[in-house]
Amino acid sequence: MGENPGVVSLLYLHGVGNGDPRDAWRRALDKALQDVGYPGLDGVEVIAPKYPDVLRTDDGDRTIKLPPITAPRLSAEEQRIVRRRVERATAELETILGEPVPASPVGVTDSFAPIVLRVLRQAHNYVTKPGIRARTLRMVLDELPEQGEIVIVGHSLGSIIAIDLLRRLPPKLTVTGLVTIGSPAAHPNLHEDSDRLEMKAPVDHVGWWVNVWSNGDAVTGLRGIWRHFPWALDLQVGLGLDHRTTTYLRSKPVATAIGRGLFGSLGKEIAVVEGTPDVALNSLEVRLALWLAYAQFVRDHLKGATQERFGAALRVVQHEVLERLIENYRTDDVRIPQQLLDLRVSPDAPSDQSLPRPKPLTQLSKEEAVLALVALATANPVRPYEIDVPDDVRRQAFHDLTVWMGLGGGLGENLHIAMQSASKAVYPVDQWKLWVGIGIGAAVLVAGPIGLALAAPAGLAGGAAIVGALSAFGPGGMVGGLVTAGAITTTGAGTIAATLVSSSSTAEDVEVTVIQLLTAAILRSREGLEQDLGVWLAMSEIQRQTGREVARLAAYSDEKAPGVEALRRKARAAERAMAYMVKNRLVEGLTDEEPKGEEPFEE
């Protein structure tokens, strides 16, 4: 059974009760698969062992031994590879299954208590009596093929049995995916005296694991299993108080996950899209190219294992960003430049395979490049992954980037100096690595609708589509930060200040954004470029609004109230930056020197 190449079998493990002798679960799943667009179960080899009699016995016979563990122990390097592979598959599945239902209380009635007790009692019987556990597992293993691919679905107690099986399967049998539904595995007492909790990390021969639980199913403890099995994807659904397997199997997320395991994706992961050749990149696309080029220059200068890990993370981020952007473009019928399509990558390619590089961008002037470069300099190029990049590597990468842009390596060197100067001016204590490494600054200007409103410059073709594309990445996303950081203008000063002064922005957010603004001003000065008055006005507005809020709140608040102190800290960041700008004559006509002579003031 299940040994035909390319054919995936289905193993269904029932919970407590009589084992569903009429196979109602099968009819429910067959229809649900077709409802979500997959073929039904016709043609699928289904393995559904029945073991209710074993679960009901009081067999304490310890002479029946548990099946041996067949999964090999992995080296640290092998485990790292498996973890990344499973994470990529899980992330794709998470996108396909959609968001979990919002957490909401569903009353668990007294009439439901006997069901919970019966499930937990039989589950406790299984996990505390080695003879019962051994007989059950051996019965299931006897029905499995020696090799091939299977999808495992475990309901209720069947999910516990499925977990026990994972490391005891035939060595040549691969689990495409594990789907557990209505699982009581969150209850810690069910795992006493077992080796189940040794699976904190992914198993080599298991593609992915999704655990689905209903917000009213008391058997699950009204929670997922992440605490015990961190690599499982927990997904909450709204099925009320129902614990029945048929109810779970009819739900769209469960049917979709099982269908994906049995039949693959409903669409190609990287669809063939026709690009538009010889079309100039727009503002968003230029910043995408800058980001990719910078990230690859960073990778070039890293060493050893850090370089490999950074490159692997970049491959995943590059894939996700481009695919989501292209999908938004297609939805809004926006033309897609061939240059963009040429940068697409597969996240499953070998880590040592080179990434496609964007063509050199030589159309930006220094004036146009300043804010885009500052945004890059204060961002984490592989967000959301966190990999420490040494300061000298960033400096070398910016030198290479500005040469690649046709603007000369001196611009990159000046950017590095400007960032250090701005950081020291705003932060008396050196926190360079803290805020640059985390990339806080990339998040600030895209917080909420204000940031997105600034994202599409007036007259830019496809502006609405670009805003839609950015919203898909979420506030603080890599792309959103790069675009909106380039929208700091005189007219935007008030809205930027309002966003930063609000309680939703932390003092750290304001400090890092002020550093961004000051870095841009210092860089313009070092390069002999005209200053943007919007930088000064934005800081002035931050100072004004925070000062007013402090005055309003301090009238009744405690002297050291946290909210008031946070506002004062925001104001200090702007004050320090403005003092630096005045002292170093970064704003024409402003100086801290005393006026000389007796020249009269003329109106």
TISE-398851 format. One line per 8 residues: number of its first residue (from 1); their letters; for each residue x, y, z of C-alpha. Coordinates in Angstrom, 2 decimals. Last residue first. Example, Ala and Ser with C-alpha at 12.3 -4.5 7.8 and 13.67 -1.06 7.14 Angstrom:
! residues 2
2> SA> 13.67,-1.06,7.14 ~ 12.30,-4.50,7.80
! end
This chain:
! residues 603
603> EEFPEEGK> 10.71,95.40,8.48 ~ 14.25,96.51,9.08 ~ 16.16,95.58,12.17 ~ 18.89,98.06,12.92 ~ 22.52,97.04,12.60 ~ 24.26,97.66,15.90 ~ 27.09,95.22,15.50 ~ 27.22,91.45,16.02
595> PEEDTLGE> 24.37,88.99,16.64 ~ 25.21,86.31,19.24 ~ 26.07,82.94,17.73 ~ 23.66,79.99,17.92 ~ 22.98,80.07,14.20 ~ 20.03,79.69,11.82 ~ 20.06,81.49,8.46 ~ 20.61,78.38,6.37
587> VLRNKVMY> 19.99,75.15,8.24 ~ 22.93,72.76,8.64 ~ 25.03,75.40,10.38 ~ 26.92,72.90,12.57 ~ 25.71,74.43,15.83 ~ 22.20,74.93,14.46 ~ 21.87,71.37,13.16 ~ 23.33,69.92,16.36
579> AMAREAAR> 20.90,71.92,18.49 ~ 18.04,70.71,16.28 ~ 19.10,67.09,16.78 ~ 19.40,67.52,20.53 ~ 16.00,69.23,20.76 ~ 14.30,66.56,18.62 ~ 15.59,63.76,20.84 ~ 14.80,65.74,23.99
571> AKRRLAEV> 11.15,66.13,22.91 ~ 10.73,62.38,22.56 ~ 12.29,61.86,25.99 ~ 9.94,64.43,27.47 ~ 7.00,62.57,25.94 ~ 8.20,59.28,27.43 ~ 8.59,60.95,30.84 ~ 5.00,62.22,30.65
563> GPAKEDSY> 3.67,58.77,29.86 ~ 5.76,57.12,32.57 ~ 4.57,59.56,35.30 ~ 7.59,61.05,37.08 ~ 5.87,64.20,38.38 ~ 2.57,62.40,38.84 ~ -0.13,63.58,36.46 ~ -2.50,66.54,36.94
555> AALRAVER> -0.91,69.56,35.21 ~ 1.80,67.35,33.75 ~ -0.61,65.99,31.15 ~ -1.39,69.24,29.34 ~ 2.10,70.74,29.61 ~ 3.71,67.50,28.44 ~ 1.28,67.29,25.53 ~ 2.11,70.86,24.46
547> GTQRQIES> 5.83,70.18,24.62 ~ 5.38,66.97,22.63 ~ 3.52,68.86,19.92 ~ 6.03,71.69,19.68 ~ 9.14,69.48,19.76 ~ 7.76,67.10,17.15 ~ 6.78,70.13,15.05 ~ 10.29,71.54,15.25
539> MALWVGLD> 11.71,68.18,14.27 ~ 9.44,67.98,11.22 ~ 10.16,71.61,10.32 ~ 13.90,71.05,10.41 ~ 13.70,68.00,8.15 ~ 11.19,69.69,5.85 ~ 13.68,72.48,5.20 ~ 15.52,70.09,2.89
531> QELGERSR> 19.16,71.14,2.65 ~ 20.81,71.78,-0.70 ~ 23.63,69.38,-1.44 ~ 27.33,69.92,-0.72 ~ 27.95,66.20,-0.14 ~ 28.93,66.66,3.51 ~ 25.94,68.93,4.07 ~ 23.47,66.58,2.42
523> LIAATLLQ> 24.84,63.72,4.52 ~ 24.42,65.75,7.71 ~ 20.79,66.57,6.85 ~ 19.97,62.97,5.92 ~ 21.56,61.69,9.12 ~ 19.50,64.22,11.09 ~ 16.26,62.89,9.63 ~ 17.19,59.27,10.24
515> IVTVEVDE> 18.41,60.07,13.76 ~ 15.09,61.80,14.42 ~ 13.37,58.62,13.26 ~ 15.49,56.58,15.66 ~ 14.72,58.82,18.61 ~ 11.01,58.94,17.80 ~ 10.64,55.18,17.59 ~ 12.69,54.73,20.76
507> ATSSSSVL> 10.33,57.08,22.60 ~ 7.49,54.79,21.59 ~ 4.85,55.50,18.97 ~ 1.27,54.42,19.74 ~ 1.04,57.21,22.32 ~ 0.99,59.79,19.54 ~ 3.98,62.14,19.18 ~ 5.44,60.13,16.31
499> TAAITGAG> 2.33,60.05,14.14 ~ 1.57,63.72,14.73 ~ 5.15,64.65,13.86 ~ 5.01,62.78,10.56 ~ 1.66,64.38,9.75 ~ 2.97,67.85,10.44 ~ 6.22,67.46,8.52 ~ 4.62,66.03,5.37
491> TTTIAGAT> 4.32,69.32,3.48 ~ 8.02,70.06,3.90 ~ 8.90,66.63,2.63 ~ 9.71,63.26,4.13 ~ 8.37,60.79,1.55 ~ 11.54,58.82,0.99 ~ 11.21,57.07,4.33 ~ 7.82,56.00,3.04
483> VLGGVMGG> 9.30,53.83,0.33 ~ 12.03,52.04,2.23 ~ 9.90,51.46,5.29 ~ 7.05,50.01,3.29 ~ 9.38,47.57,1.57 ~ 10.85,46.07,4.72 ~ 7.56,45.90,6.56 ~ 6.94,48.18,9.52
475> PGFASLAG> 3.20,48.16,9.13 ~ 2.05,45.16,7.09 ~ 3.50,43.75,3.88 ~ 0.12,43.60,2.18 ~ -0.39,47.28,2.92 ~ 2.55,48.03,0.66 ~ 0.94,46.34,-2.32 ~ -2.29,48.20,-1.80
467> VIAAGGAL> -0.43,51.51,-1.63 ~ 1.42,50.50,-4.79 ~ -1.81,49.58,-6.53 ~ -3.28,52.95,-5.70 ~ -0.21,54.69,-7.10 ~ -0.29,52.72,-10.34 ~ 1.41,55.45,-12.31 ~ 3.00,58.02,-10.01
459> GAPAALAL> 1.31,61.39,-10.45 ~ 1.53,62.30,-6.81 ~ 3.98,60.17,-4.88 ~ 2.60,56.89,-3.50 ~ 3.89,56.01,-0.05 ~ 2.76,59.06,1.88 ~ -0.74,57.69,2.37 ~ 0.81,54.42,3.50
451> GIPGAVLV> 2.64,56.14,6.32 ~ -0.45,57.96,7.47 ~ -2.57,54.80,7.29 ~ -0.89,53.09,10.25 ~ 2.76,53.01,11.20 ~ 4.70,53.27,7.97 ~ 7.08,56.00,9.09 ~ 8.22,54.23,12.21
443> AAGIGIGV> 8.95,50.75,10.99 ~ 12.15,51.21,9.03 ~ 13.56,53.13,11.98 ~ 13.38,50.15,14.26 ~ 15.90,48.22,12.18 ~ 16.85,45.80,14.92 ~ 20.52,45.92,14.05 ~ 20.55,49.68,13.50
435> WLKWQDVP> 18.79,50.36,16.79 ~ 20.96,48.24,19.05 ~ 24.19,48.45,17.09 ~ 24.38,52.22,17.39 ~ 23.33,52.51,21.03 ~ 26.31,54.63,22.09 ~ 25.21,56.66,25.10 ~ 24.56,60.37,24.50
427> YVAKSASQ> 22.02,59.24,21.87 ~ 20.77,62.08,19.66 ~ 24.13,63.64,18.74 ~ 26.02,60.34,18.87 ~ 23.58,58.72,16.45 ~ 23.65,61.68,14.09 ~ 27.46,61.63,13.94 ~ 27.60,57.87,13.38
419> MAIHLNEG> 24.94,58.06,10.68 ~ 26.70,60.91,8.92 ~ 30.03,59.04,8.92 ~ 28.43,55.98,7.29 ~ 26.63,58.12,4.74 ~ 29.88,59.94,3.97 ~ 31.58,56.63,3.18 ~ 28.71,55.61,0.92
411> LGGGLGMW> 28.83,58.93,-0.89 ~ 32.60,58.59,-1.30 ~ 32.12,55.31,-3.15 ~ 30.91,57.13,-6.23 ~ 27.43,58.01,-7.47 ~ 27.18,55.47,-10.29 ~ 24.57,53.47,-8.38 ~ 26.92,50.48,-8.19
403> VTLDHFAQ> 29.56,52.80,-6.68 ~ 26.93,53.89,-4.14 ~ 26.20,50.25,-3.31 ~ 29.83,49.17,-3.01 ~ 30.62,51.92,-0.49 ~ 27.39,51.13,1.30 ~ 28.36,47.46,1.60 ~ 31.82,48.34,2.92
395> RRVDDPVD> 30.30,50.53,5.66 ~ 27.73,47.88,6.55 ~ 30.49,45.27,6.82 ~ 32.54,47.60,9.03 ~ 29.61,47.97,11.43 ~ 29.27,44.24,11.90 ~ 25.94,42.68,10.84 ~ 24.05,40.84,13.58
387> IEYPRVPN> 21.34,38.62,12.12 ~ 17.69,39.12,13.06 ~ 15.08,37.67,10.72 ~ 11.99,39.82,10.18 ~ 13.68,41.58,8.36 ~ 16.52,40.58,6.08 ~ 17.79,44.06,5.20 ~ 17.38,45.38,8.77
379> ATALAVLA> 16.83,49.07,8.28 ~ 18.59,52.25,9.39 ~ 21.08,52.35,6.52 ~ 18.43,51.41,4.00 ~ 16.22,54.34,4.99 ~ 19.24,56.65,4.89 ~ 20.04,55.46,1.38 ~ 16.49,56.10,0.18
371> LVAEEKSL> 16.57,59.51,1.83 ~ 19.77,60.60,0.08 ~ 19.24,59.05,-3.35 ~ 17.16,61.80,-4.94 ~ 19.68,64.51,-4.10 ~ 22.57,62.28,-5.18 ~ 20.91,61.82,-8.55 ~ 19.13,58.59,-9.37
363> QTLPKPRP> 19.17,57.16,-12.92 ~ 22.25,54.98,-12.47 ~ 20.64,51.89,-11.05 ~ 22.80,48.85,-11.75 ~ 20.78,45.77,-12.78 ~ 19.31,43.81,-9.91 ~ 21.12,40.68,-8.74 ~ 19.83,37.13,-9.08
355> LSQDSPAD> 20.75,35.04,-6.04 ~ 23.61,32.56,-6.21 ~ 23.01,28.93,-5.29 ~ 24.89,28.06,-2.09 ~ 21.68,27.87,-0.06 ~ 20.22,25.27,-2.40 ~ 16.88,26.37,-3.92 ~ 13.78,25.94,-1.75
347> PSVRLDLL> 12.98,29.63,-1.44 ~ 12.63,29.88,-5.23 ~ 13.75,33.21,-6.62 ~ 12.29,36.12,-8.56 ~ 14.71,38.87,-9.57 ~ 14.13,38.51,-13.32 ~ 10.47,39.30,-12.72 ~ 11.37,42.77,-11.51
339> QQPIRVDD> 13.57,43.54,-14.51 ~ 10.72,42.34,-16.75 ~ 8.70,45.28,-15.52 ~ 5.19,44.40,-14.31 ~ 2.29,46.44,-15.71 ~ -0.46,47.15,-13.20 ~ -3.72,45.21,-13.57 ~ -4.72,45.73,-9.93
331> TRYNEILR> -4.72,41.99,-9.18 ~ -1.58,41.46,-11.24 ~ 0.26,44.20,-9.37 ~ -0.83,42.78,-6.04 ~ 0.43,39.33,-7.06 ~ 3.73,40.84,-8.19 ~ 4.18,42.54,-4.82 ~ 3.39,39.38,-2.90
323> ELVEHQVV> 5.74,37.29,-5.00 ~ 8.53,39.86,-4.83 ~ 8.43,40.31,-1.06 ~ 8.11,36.61,-0.23 ~ 10.89,35.44,-2.54 ~ 13.31,38.17,-1.49 ~ 12.59,37.43,2.18 ~ 13.27,33.70,1.76
315> RLAAGFRE> 16.44,34.23,-0.29 ~ 17.64,36.89,2.16 ~ 17.33,34.43,5.04 ~ 19.45,31.86,3.18 ~ 22.04,34.50,2.33 ~ 22.26,35.67,5.95 ~ 22.71,32.08,7.13 ~ 25.47,31.40,4.60
307> QTAGKLHD> 27.28,34.65,5.37 ~ 27.02,34.01,9.11 ~ 28.42,30.50,8.62 ~ 31.59,31.77,7.00 ~ 32.16,35.49,6.46 ~ 30.13,38.58,5.66 ~ 31.30,41.01,2.97 ~ 29.33,39.56,0.06
299> RVFQAYAL> 26.21,39.23,2.21 ~ 26.18,42.96,2.84 ~ 26.58,43.58,-0.89 ~ 23.61,41.27,-1.45 ~ 21.46,43.20,1.01 ~ 22.44,46.50,-0.61 ~ 21.52,45.29,-4.10 ~ 18.22,43.87,-2.91
291> WLALRVEL> 17.31,47.05,-1.04 ~ 18.27,49.31,-3.93 ~ 16.23,47.21,-6.36 ~ 13.20,47.43,-4.11 ~ 13.73,51.16,-3.79 ~ 13.70,51.51,-7.57 ~ 10.55,49.38,-7.74 ~ 8.68,51.65,-5.36
283> SNLAVDPT> 9.62,54.82,-7.22 ~ 8.83,53.43,-10.67 ~ 11.15,51.29,-12.78 ~ 11.53,52.28,-16.41 ~ 9.94,49.96,-18.96 ~ 12.17,48.15,-21.46 ~ 10.33,44.83,-21.22 ~ 6.86,44.33,-19.74
275> GEVVAIEK> 6.70,41.02,-17.93 ~ 4.68,37.90,-18.59 ~ 3.99,35.91,-15.46 ~ 4.65,32.21,-15.01 ~ 3.42,31.34,-11.55 ~ 5.88,30.72,-8.76 ~ 4.15,28.52,-6.19 ~ 1.95,27.03,-8.88
267> GLSGFLGR> -1.71,26.85,-7.98 ~ -3.93,24.46,-6.01 ~ -0.79,23.35,-4.21 ~ -0.06,19.68,-3.69 ~ -2.43,16.73,-4.00 ~ -2.35,14.86,-0.70 ~ -0.63,17.37,1.58 ~ -2.34,20.35,-0.01
259> GIATAVPK> -5.69,18.60,0.26 ~ -5.13,17.90,3.95 ~ -4.29,21.55,4.61 ~ -7.21,22.81,2.54 ~ -9.68,20.45,4.20 ~ -8.53,21.58,7.65 ~ -8.62,25.28,6.77 ~ -12.06,25.01,5.10
251> SRLYTTTR> -13.89,23.29,7.94 ~ -15.65,20.06,7.00 ~ -12.92,17.95,8.62 ~ -13.40,19.71,11.97 ~ -17.13,19.12,12.04 ~ -16.70,15.49,10.96 ~ -14.16,14.92,13.74 ~ -16.66,15.92,16.40
243> HDLGLGVQ> -15.51,18.35,19.10 ~ -18.27,20.92,18.70 ~ -18.46,23.73,21.25 ~ -18.36,26.48,18.62 ~ -16.60,25.74,15.37 ~ -14.64,29.00,15.11 ~ -11.13,28.10,14.05 ~ -7.77,28.53,15.79
235> LDLAWPFH> -4.64,27.55,13.89 ~ -1.46,26.38,15.62 ~ 1.45,25.71,13.25 ~ 3.68,23.05,14.81 ~ 7.39,23.82,15.17 ~ 7.07,24.85,18.82 ~ 5.74,21.46,20.01 ~ 5.09,21.64,23.76
227> RWIGRLGT> 4.20,25.32,24.08 ~ 2.91,25.40,20.51 ~ 0.07,22.99,21.32 ~ -2.90,25.28,20.84 ~ -5.39,26.52,23.36 ~ -8.98,26.09,24.51 ~ -7.96,23.16,26.72 ~ -8.19,21.11,23.55
219> VADGNSWV> -10.99,18.96,24.95 ~ -12.87,22.17,25.76 ~ -13.63,22.82,22.09 ~ -15.11,26.32,22.07 ~ -12.38,28.26,20.25 ~ -11.85,25.35,17.91 ~ -8.47,23.73,17.39 ~ -6.36,23.06,14.31
211> NVWWGVHD> -2.78,21.80,14.58 ~ -0.65,22.07,11.45 ~ 2.53,20.06,11.01 ~ 4.99,20.28,8.13 ~ 7.20,18.16,5.87 ~ 7.96,15.32,8.27 ~ 10.97,13.07,7.45 ~ 13.58,15.13,9.34
203> VPAKMELR> 11.56,15.74,12.49 ~ 11.16,19.36,13.56 ~ 12.43,20.47,16.99 ~ 10.70,20.20,20.37 ~ 10.14,16.54,19.60 ~ 11.56,15.24,22.89 ~ 8.16,16.04,24.35 ~ 6.79,12.73,23.13
195> DSDEHLNP> 9.30,10.56,24.94 ~ 6.67,9.51,27.46 ~ 6.49,9.18,31.24 ~ 4.25,12.25,31.57 ~ 2.94,13.63,28.30 ~ -0.78,13.60,29.06 ~ -0.15,15.61,32.23 ~ 0.93,18.59,30.12
187> HAAPSGIT> -2.52,19.15,28.54 ~ -1.82,20.93,25.22 ~ -1.91,17.56,23.44 ~ -5.71,17.39,23.83 ~ -6.05,17.65,20.03 ~ -9.27,18.73,18.36 ~ -7.56,18.35,15.00 ~ -4.02,17.25,14.15
179> VLGTVTLK> -2.83,17.53,10.56 ~ 0.61,16.08,9.75 ~ 2.15,16.70,6.33 ~ 4.15,14.99,3.62 ~ 5.15,12.28,6.08 ~ 7.91,10.24,4.45 ~ 8.25,6.46,4.74 ~ 11.74,5.13,4.01
171> PPLRRLLD> 12.75,4.80,7.66 ~ 9.54,2.96,8.62 ~ 7.74,5.11,11.19 ~ 8.71,5.26,14.85 ~ 9.64,8.95,15.21 ~ 6.28,10.23,14.01 ~ 4.19,7.47,15.56 ~ 3.94,8.96,19.05
163> IAIISGLS> 2.67,12.23,17.57 ~ 0.04,10.35,15.58 ~ -1.12,8.48,18.68 ~ -1.55,11.79,20.49 ~ -3.51,13.15,17.50 ~ -5.71,10.05,17.52 ~ -6.71,11.01,21.06 ~ -8.55,13.98,19.50
155> HGVIVIEG> -8.40,13.58,15.72 ~ -5.22,12.60,13.90 ~ -4.68,13.13,10.17 ~ -1.44,11.78,8.70 ~ -0.48,12.46,5.09 ~ 1.62,9.73,3.56 ~ 4.55,9.31,1.20 ~ 6.36,6.17,0.07
147> QEPLEDLV> 8.09,3.35,1.90 ~ 7.41,0.40,4.17 ~ 3.66,0.76,3.84 ~ 1.53,1.16,6.97 ~ -0.98,-1.36,8.32 ~ 1.36,-3.04,10.80 ~ 2.40,0.37,12.09 ~ -1.16,1.06,13.29
139> MRLTRARI> -1.43,-2.17,15.28 ~ 2.08,-1.66,16.66 ~ 1.12,1.80,17.91 ~ -2.03,0.56,19.61 ~ -0.36,-2.45,21.23 ~ 2.51,-0.31,22.58 ~ 0.20,2.35,24.00 ~ -2.01,-0.22,25.66
131> GPKTVYNH> 0.97,-2.04,27.17 ~ 2.65,1.20,28.23 ~ -0.33,2.20,30.37 ~ -0.13,5.88,31.31 ~ -0.51,7.46,27.86 ~ -3.40,5.36,26.60 ~ -5.44,5.36,29.82 ~ -4.90,9.12,30.11
123> AQRLVRLV> -6.28,9.51,26.61 ~ -9.23,7.32,27.59 ~ -9.87,9.50,30.63 ~ -9.21,12.73,28.73 ~ -11.75,11.85,26.08 ~ -14.33,10.61,28.58 ~ -13.84,13.65,30.82 ~ -14.22,16.06,27.93
115> IPAFSDTV> -17.35,14.34,26.71 ~ -18.80,14.30,30.24 ~ -18.14,18.07,30.59 ~ -20.13,19.12,27.53 ~ -23.44,19.13,29.38 ~ -21.95,21.58,31.89 ~ -21.64,24.19,29.16 ~ -18.44,25.64,27.75
107> GVPSAPVP> -19.22,29.27,26.89 ~ -17.37,30.55,23.83 ~ -14.95,33.37,24.55 ~ -13.46,35.09,21.51 ~ -10.00,34.93,19.98 ~ -10.21,36.22,16.44 ~ -10.44,33.43,13.86 ~ -7.06,32.32,12.59
99> EGLITELE> -5.63,34.15,9.56 ~ -5.36,32.43,6.23 ~ -4.81,28.79,5.31 ~ -2.69,29.65,2.26 ~ -0.39,32.09,4.04 ~ 0.10,29.68,6.95 ~ 0.89,26.89,4.50 ~ 3.63,28.96,2.88
91> ATAREVRR> 5.08,29.80,6.29 ~ 4.95,26.14,7.33 ~ 6.80,25.01,4.22 ~ 9.51,27.61,4.77 ~ 9.73,26.72,8.47 ~ 10.03,23.01,7.67 ~ 12.96,23.62,5.32 ~ 14.66,25.98,7.77
83> RVIRQEEA> 14.35,23.54,10.66 ~ 15.57,20.64,8.53 ~ 18.71,22.53,7.48 ~ 19.46,23.55,11.07 ~ 18.93,19.99,12.27 ~ 21.43,18.73,9.70 ~ 24.02,21.28,10.88 ~ 23.48,20.43,14.54
75> SLRPATIP> 23.80,16.74,13.75 ~ 20.66,14.69,13.46 ~ 19.68,11.61,15.42 ~ 18.00,9.09,13.15 ~ 14.25,8.46,13.25 ~ 13.63,4.76,13.88 ~ 12.49,4.90,17.49 ~ 11.62,1.37,18.58
67> PLKITRDG> 8.03,0.12,18.82 ~ 6.90,0.19,22.44 ~ 7.34,-3.10,24.21 ~ 4.69,-5.66,25.02 ~ 6.02,-7.39,28.15 ~ 4.65,-4.51,30.21 ~ 1.18,-6.05,30.34 ~ -0.99,-3.44,32.05
59> DDTRLVDP> -3.93,-4.12,29.78 ~ -7.07,-2.54,31.16 ~ -8.84,-2.67,27.85 ~ -10.87,0.21,26.41 ~ -8.10,1.58,24.19 ~ -7.45,-1.82,22.62 ~ -11.13,-2.31,21.83 ~ -11.31,1.10,20.17
51> YKPAIVEV> -8.42,0.31,17.75 ~ -9.70,0.73,14.21 ~ -7.09,1.37,11.49 ~ -7.86,3.95,8.78 ~ -5.48,3.71,5.83 ~ -6.82,5.48,2.76 ~ -5.23,5.02,-0.64 ~ -6.43,7.96,-2.69
43> GDLGPYGV> -8.09,7.14,-6.01 ~ -11.43,8.51,-4.94 ~ -10.72,10.73,-1.94 ~ -12.07,13.89,-3.53 ~ -10.19,16.08,-5.96 ~ -9.25,19.53,-4.64 ~ -11.13,22.80,-5.11 ~ -12.15,23.81,-1.59
35> DQLAKDLA> -15.58,22.14,-1.85 ~ -14.03,19.02,-3.37 ~ -11.86,18.49,-0.31 ~ -14.84,19.14,1.98 ~ -16.93,16.52,0.20 ~ -14.33,13.78,0.63 ~ -13.58,14.90,4.18 ~ -17.18,14.52,5.35
27> RRWADRPD> -17.59,11.18,3.59 ~ -14.40,9.88,5.16 ~ -15.26,11.06,8.67 ~ -18.57,9.21,8.48 ~ -16.52,6.02,8.30 ~ -19.36,3.69,9.26 ~ -17.31,2.03,12.03 ~ -16.43,5.42,13.59
19> GNGVGHLY> -13.77,4.10,16.00 ~ -16.24,3.18,18.72 ~ -15.40,5.99,21.09 ~ -12.13,7.82,21.57 ~ -10.18,9.37,18.72 ~ -9.61,8.26,15.17 ~ -6.31,8.06,13.29 ~ -6.56,8.64,9.55
11> LLSVVGPN> -3.58,7.74,7.36 ~ -3.83,9.09,3.82 ~ -1.62,7.88,0.98 ~ 0.40,10.05,-1.39 ~ 1.08,8.75,-4.90 ~ 4.17,10.10,-6.67 ~ 5.90,6.71,-6.76 ~ 3.55,3.86,-5.83
3> EGM> 4.33,2.51,-2.35 ~ 1.07,3.57,-0.70 ~ 0.00,0.00,0.00
! end
